[in-house]
């Protein structure tokens, strides 16, 4: 089992929380929703694969576009 650095997961959760205030929904999204533009893996899978920064970058883009 590969552990994901909590700093990476915390950053993704914080950024996603900027878009969705329901913490349970954020955690469900991170664990269950494939991100098509990042290869169809979930945020947690990508973080586990060392690609958490790609998820963070995408979330920052979405936050920017929401303004």
Residue pairs with C-beta under 8 A, 6 or more apart in sequence:
2 48
4 44
4 47
4 48
4 52
5 47
5 52
8 47
8 52
8 53
8 56
9 30
9 44
9 47
9 52
11 52
11 56
12 30
12 43
12 47
12 52
12 55
12 56
12 59
13 26
13 27
13 30
15 56
15 59
15 60
15 63
16 26
16 29
16 30
16 43
16 59
17 23
17 26
18 59
18 63
19 59
19 62
19 63
19 66
20 26
20 29
29 43
30 42
30 43
30 44
31 42
31 43
31 44
32 42
33 42
33 43
34 40
34 41
34 42
35 41
35 42
35 43
35 46
35 55
35 58
37 58
38 46
38 51
38 54
38 55
38 58
39 46
41 49
43 52
43 55
46 52
46 54
46 55
47 55
